[in-house]
Amino acid sequence: MKGAKLLNCMILLMVVLLVGACQPVVTPSTPTPELPNRLLFIGDSFTSWQGGLDYHMESLVASANPPLTIDASIVAMGGARLEEHWDIGKALEAIQEGNWDVVVLQEDLSEAGYDEQNFYEYIRKFNQEIQKIDAQTVLYMPWEWKAKVYTEQPTTEGIARAYTNIGAELGVRVAPVGIAWTRSIQERPDLSLYEYDEVHPTIQGTYLTTCVLYATIFGQSPVGLSYLPPDVPGWEMTEDEAAFLQRIAWETVVDYQTQQ
């Protein structure tokens, strides 16, 4: 009798072990980081040129796999500094009303009368307001002018230093657009990034700028994205050019962030 009970217990234990072994293993899941989907761009004509960075960014992310859907907007005035945006108030109103995930700030340091300390001051002021709505600040570092308009104009190195300094002070990301322009020109001087005025971007320049911002904001490579600007006069671009600019953008962002 005792032997029968012992046998039954052994059979029951084996059943329990077998059932347990057949159960799926449950491991804690790592939540996927939520990508930003509301972007605000504040700047001058470098932000609104060639249809606006809001348009090109929305189109670029929509070509991702899987596609992303974002809502992007701009507050831009030709030649405007951040101080002017602050004084006029529309940019501040947009920040406070928009429920943004990311706010991109841009100022062209090659404009006449550029004051580095003034630039820092208004980056700080805008960043404080952006923090109040729990959004992230991203600084859009522009390029050196090819046109020699003023006696003293900042170089790519000077522009990069100013943006990098204030980015490090505030702990915010910097999109190294100007550095990517230099890299592109060095590798393919035949591919013009400058418009006829040698200041504003061609559609290739705007595309490169958008790719650098994409890589910085989303932390993803733009290489392989299928978006090409619409085939309209002045916006002609080949798939080969787009692939080259995507690569330049990603390599520049990775190198820049590694060095910080």
C-alpha positions as CSV (number, residue, x, y, z in Angstrom):
1,M,0.0,0.0,0.0
2,K,2.8,2.3,0.9
3,G,4.5,1.5,-2.3
4,A,1.4,2.4,-4.3
5,K,1.1,5.8,-2.6
6,L,4.8,6.5,-3.2
7,L,4.3,5.6,-6.9
8,N,1.3,7.9,-7.2
9,C,3.2,10.7,-5.6
10,M,6.1,10.2,-8.1
11,I,3.7,10.2,-11.0
12,L,2.0,13.4,-9.8
13,L,5.4,15.1,-9.4
14,M,6.4,14.2,-13.0
15,V,3.1,15.5,-14.3
16,V,3.7,18.9,-12.5
17,L,7.2,19.1,-13.9
18,L,6.1,18.3,-17.4
19,V,3.3,20.9,-17.3
20,G,5.7,23.5,-16.0
21,A,8.2,22.8,-18.7
22,C,5.6,23.3,-21.4
23,Q,4.7,26.8,-20.1
24,P,6.1,29.7,-22.1
25,V,8.9,31.6,-20.5
26,V,7.9,35.1,-19.6
27,T,10.6,37.7,-19.5
28,P,10.3,41.3,-18.6
29,S,9.8,43.4,-21.7
30,T,11.8,46.6,-22.3
31,P,9.5,49.4,-23.3
32,T,10.2,50.9,-26.7
33,P,11.2,54.5,-26.4
34,E,8.5,56.8,-27.6
35,L,9.6,58.8,-30.6
36,P,8.7,62.5,-30.8
37,N,5.7,63.3,-33.0
38,R,5.2,67.1,-32.5
39,L,8.1,69.3,-33.7
40,L,8.4,73.1,-33.7
41,F,11.1,74.9,-35.7
42,I,12.1,78.5,-34.7
43,G,14.5,80.4,-36.9
44,D,15.1,82.5,-40.0
45,S,15.1,81.8,-43.7
46,F,17.4,78.8,-43.2
47,T,14.4,77.2,-41.5
48,S,11.7,78.3,-43.9
49,W,13.6,78.1,-47.3
50,Q,12.7,75.6,-50.0
51,G,9.3,74.8,-48.7
52,G,10.2,74.8,-45.0
53,L,11.9,72.2,-42.8
54,D,8.5,71.3,-41.4
55,Y,7.3,70.0,-44.8
56,H,10.5,68.2,-45.6
57,M,10.7,66.6,-42.1
58,E,7.2,65.3,-42.3
59,S,7.8,63.9,-45.7
60,L,11.1,62.3,-44.7
61,V,9.8,60.5,-41.7
62,A,6.7,59.3,-43.6
63,S,9.1,57.4,-45.9
64,A,10.6,55.4,-43.0
65,N,9.8,51.7,-42.6
66,P,7.5,51.5,-40.8
67,P,6.4,55.1,-41.7
68,L,6.2,57.7,-38.9
69,T,3.6,60.4,-38.7
70,I,4.5,63.7,-37.1
71,D,3.1,67.1,-36.9
72,A,5.7,69.8,-37.6
73,S,5.4,73.6,-37.7
74,I,7.6,76.6,-38.0
75,V,7.9,80.2,-36.7
76,A,10.4,81.8,-39.0
77,M,11.3,85.3,-40.3
78,G,14.1,86.1,-42.8
79,G,17.2,87.4,-41.0
80,A,15.6,87.2,-37.6
81,R,17.7,86.5,-34.5
82,L,16.4,84.6,-31.5
83,E,16.3,88.0,-29.7
84,E,13.8,89.3,-32.3
85,H,11.7,86.2,-32.0
86,W,11.7,86.6,-28.2
87,D,10.7,90.3,-28.4
88,I,7.9,89.8,-31.0
89,G,6.4,87.0,-28.9
90,K,5.0,84.7,-31.6
91,A,7.6,82.0,-31.0
92,L,7.0,82.1,-27.3
93,E,3.3,81.8,-27.8
94,A,3.8,78.9,-30.1
95,I,5.9,77.1,-27.5
96,Q,3.4,77.6,-24.8
97,E,0.4,76.6,-26.8
98,G,1.6,73.7,-28.9
99,N,2.2,70.7,-26.6
100,W,5.5,70.0,-28.5
101,D,7.9,67.1,-28.0
102,V,10.9,68.9,-29.6
103,V,11.6,72.6,-30.3
104,V,14.4,73.3,-32.7
105,L,16.2,76.7,-32.3
106,Q,18.2,78.2,-35.2
107,E,20.1,81.5,-35.6
108,D,22.4,82.4,-38.5
109,L,25.6,83.6,-36.8
110,S,26.9,85.0,-40.1
111,E,24.5,87.9,-40.0
112,A,25.9,91.4,-39.5
113,G,26.5,92.5,-35.9
114,Y,26.4,89.0,-34.5
115,D,27.0,88.9,-30.7
116,E,27.9,85.5,-29.3
117,Q,26.9,86.4,-25.7
118,N,23.5,87.7,-27.0
119,F,23.1,84.4,-28.9
120,Y,23.8,82.4,-25.7
121,E,21.4,84.6,-23.7
122,Y,18.4,84.0,-25.9
123,I,19.1,80.3,-26.3
124,R,19.0,80.1,-22.5
125,K,15.7,82.0,-22.3
126,F,14.0,79.9,-24.9
127,N,15.4,76.7,-23.4
128,Q,13.8,77.6,-20.0
129,E,10.4,78.0,-21.7
130,I,10.8,74.8,-23.6
131,Q,11.6,73.0,-20.3
132,K,8.4,74.3,-18.8
133,I,6.3,72.3,-21.3
134,D,8.5,69.2,-20.8
135,A,9.8,69.4,-24.3
136,Q,13.3,68.9,-25.6
137,T,15.5,71.6,-27.1
138,V,17.5,70.8,-30.2
139,L,19.9,73.4,-31.6
140,Y,20.2,73.6,-35.4
141,M,23.8,74.6,-36.2
142,P,23.9,76.4,-39.6
143,W,26.7,76.7,-42.1
144,E,29.3,79.2,-43.1
145,W,28.4,81.6,-45.9
146,K,30.2,81.1,-49.2
147,A,29.5,84.7,-50.0
148,K,32.0,87.1,-48.4
149,V,29.6,89.9,-47.5
150,Y,31.1,91.3,-44.3
151,T,34.7,92.0,-43.3
152,E,34.4,89.5,-40.4
153,Q,32.2,86.4,-40.9
154,P,32.1,83.4,-38.6
155,T,33.7,80.2,-40.1
156,T,32.3,76.8,-39.8
157,E,34.7,76.2,-36.9
158,G,33.5,79.3,-35.1
159,I,29.8,78.5,-35.6
160,A,30.3,74.9,-34.4
161,R,32.2,76.1,-31.3
162,A,29.4,78.5,-30.3
163,Y,26.6,76.0,-30.8
164,T,28.6,73.2,-29.1
165,N,29.5,75.4,-26.1
166,I,25.9,76.4,-25.4
167,G,24.6,72.9,-26.1
168,A,27.1,71.5,-23.6
169,E,26.2,74.1,-21.0
170,L,22.4,73.4,-21.2
171,G,22.8,69.6,-21.8
172,V,20.8,69.8,-25.1
173,R,21.4,68.1,-28.4
174,V,23.0,70.0,-31.3
175,A,22.3,69.1,-34.9
176,P,25.7,69.6,-36.7
177,V,24.3,70.8,-40.0
178,G,27.2,73.1,-40.8
179,I,29.7,70.4,-40.2
180,A,27.8,68.1,-42.5
181,W,27.8,70.8,-45.2
182,T,31.6,71.0,-45.0
183,R,32.0,67.2,-45.2
184,S,29.7,67.0,-48.2
185,I,31.6,69.8,-50.0
186,Q,34.9,68.1,-49.3
187,E,33.7,64.7,-50.7
188,R,31.6,66.0,-53.6
189,P,32.4,69.6,-54.5
190,D,30.4,69.2,-57.7
191,L,27.2,68.9,-55.7
192,S,26.2,72.4,-54.9
193,L,24.6,73.1,-51.5
194,Y,24.5,76.9,-52.0
195,E,21.9,78.9,-54.0
196,Y,22.9,81.6,-56.4
197,D,23.4,84.1,-53.5
198,E,26.0,81.7,-52.0
199,V,24.1,82.0,-48.6
200,H,20.8,80.1,-48.8
201,P,20.5,76.3,-49.5
202,T,19.7,74.6,-52.8
203,I,17.3,71.7,-52.5
204,Q,20.3,69.5,-51.9
205,G,21.4,71.7,-49.0
206,T,17.9,71.6,-47.5
207,Y,17.7,67.9,-47.9
208,L,21.1,67.4,-46.1
209,T,19.9,69.8,-43.3
210,T,16.7,67.8,-42.9
211,C,18.6,64.5,-42.7
212,V,21.0,65.8,-40.1
213,L,18.0,67.0,-38.0
214,Y,16.3,63.7,-38.5
215,A,19.3,61.7,-37.2
216,T,19.7,64.1,-34.3
217,I,16.1,64.2,-33.2
218,F,15.1,60.6,-33.8
219,G,18.4,58.9,-33.1
220,Q,18.0,56.9,-36.3
221,S,19.9,56.7,-39.6
222,P,18.3,58.4,-42.6
223,V,20.2,56.0,-44.9
224,G,17.7,54.2,-47.0
225,L,14.8,56.5,-46.6
226,S,12.9,56.8,-49.9
227,Y,11.8,60.4,-49.7
228,L,12.8,62.7,-52.6
229,P,11.6,66.3,-52.9
230,P,8.8,66.8,-55.4
231,D,9.9,67.1,-59.0
232,V,9.3,70.8,-59.5
233,P,11.6,73.4,-61.1
234,G,14.5,74.1,-58.8
235,W,14.0,71.0,-56.7
236,E,15.6,68.5,-59.0
237,M,17.4,65.7,-57.1
238,T,18.5,62.2,-58.0
239,E,18.3,59.1,-55.9
240,D,22.2,59.0,-56.0
241,E,22.4,62.5,-54.5
242,A,19.8,61.6,-51.8
243,A,21.7,58.5,-50.8
244,F,25.0,60.4,-50.6
245,L,23.5,63.2,-48.5
246,Q,21.8,60.6,-46.2
247,R,25.2,58.9,-45.6
248,I,27.0,62.2,-45.0
249,A,24.3,63.3,-42.5
250,W,24.5,60.0,-40.5
251,E,28.3,59.8,-40.4
252,T,28.5,63.5,-39.3
253,V,26.0,63.1,-36.5
254,V,27.6,59.9,-35.2
255,D,31.1,61.5,-35.3
256,Y,29.9,64.7,-33.7
257,Q,28.1,62.9,-30.9
258,T,31.1,60.6,-30.3
259,Q,33.4,63.6,-29.8
260,Q,31.2,65.4,-27.3
